[in-house]
């Protein structure tokens, strides 16, 4: 098919392209960006190599899942807002539906799934988060200054285990970045082939901040459980700097202390999320379906899924008109260096509590976690295979001991 044909720009056609990617894109956000490059730069030539690199830079600059935001922007470039929605739906729904089905299976038929399997999934989560911490630390904390910010953030978050401790750490790290770092000026680039007007950009950004401030107030005033869930997941989606794994401590602080989801179910679902394709933030659909309060099930799953991805859409379409100015600001770049170091500290704190503390209870748990980590990092096994192996190993170990 001619890539410039009218049909190529129809939202349904865009949905089908991203649906295929959503069904086959295993391996996490870096792998997803590689799949997108092959599909839309090399094969379909929707944009140039330099434009794609600049789009990736924008999405890594913003909070939110970078691969999903790149997908939304690609859909936006072909068919406007409906194209962005089609791209998001195609890439996200396959894994979201699978995780809701898994949540319903645990809720309705928990006795069928052996406890050892669920514990094995929790142990796999230890390996997955440890791999993420190691990879992000190598890229985002390459010097003593950023390692120090990472360590301080970890200590603060462990001492103040709440959403405010996490938000405060990110804000302080941003100011520290401005004071301590002097990044180089941005290199030359190709303009992004996406047209969003300044007025539209201001509207979407204003809506983003209005919801961020207004949802907590509305949920308190109206005493609505649904609004409380939307607020919690919207706020978590607004603070995901550095990669989808960072959502783990943010969501854990929202749903476990409140009693909405048990810690055991939370970690089992996080482990299962590694076995499905698509973006990691579809973990929100599992949590929404697993709620001990209403709404839960399919309704709760889709409410939480939409709430956690809404900030990504608002930020990407709101920031595009101003990206040329932002990318040249050394102060913005410096703040981002500090934020990224703090993000690694957030994830390191989550590796200890709740992931390690809830999963590594016996020596054999440590051994299984080590095998899973080696399989991921050095044997280069796909995450879905490691998840299946971890679940089976957890069942075998529980039967033997």
ZIJO-V630900 format. One line per field, one symbol per residue. ss: DSSP state (H for helix, E for strand, L for the rest). phi: phi as a letter, one per 40 degrees, with the letter a starting at -180 (. if undefined). burial: # if it has 9 or more other C-alpha atoms within 8 Angstrom, else .. A space follows every 50 residues. Layout:
BEGIN
ss->???
phi->???
burial->???
END
This chain:
BEGIN
ss->LLLLLLHHHLHHHHHHHHHHHHHHLLLLHHHHHHHHHHHHHHHLLLLLHH HHHHHHHHHHHLLLLHHHHHHHHHHHHHHHHHHHHHHHHHHHHHHHHHHH HHHHHHHHHLLLLLHHHHHHHHHHHHHHHHHHHHHHHHHHLLLHHHHHHH HHHHHHHHHLLLHHHHHHHHHHHHHHHHHHLLLLLLLLLLLLLLLLLHHH HHHHHHHHHHHHHHHHHHHHHHLLHHHHHHHHHHHHHHLLLLLHHHHHHH HHHHHLLLLLLLHHHHHHHHHHHLLLLLLHHHHHHHHHHLLLLLLLHHHH HHHHHHHHHHHHHHHHHHHHHHHHHHHLLHHHHHHHHHHHHHHHHHHHHH HHHHHHHHHLLLHHHHHHHHHHHHHHHLLLLLHHHHHHHHHHHHHHHHHH L
phi->.cccccccbcdcccdccccccccbcchgcccccccccccbccccfcacdc ccccccccccccchcccccccdccccccagcccccccccccbcdcccccc ccccccccbcccccdccccccccddccccccccccccccbbcbcccccdd cccdcccccbcacccccccccccccccccbbbccccccaccccbbbcccc dccccccdccccccccccccccfbcccccdccccccccbccghccccdcc cdccbcdcgcbccccdcccccccccbcgccccdcccccccdcbccbgccc cccccccccddccccccccdcbcdcccccccccccccccccccccdcccc ccbbccccbcbbdccccccccccccccbcfccdccccccccccccccccc b
burial->.......####.###########.#####.###.#######...#.##.. ##.###.###.################.##.################### .#####..##..##.##################..##..###...##.## ########..#.#.###.###.######.................#...# #####.##...#..##.###....#.######################## ######...##.#.###########################...###### #####.###############.#...#.##.################### ##########....##.###.######...########.########... .
END
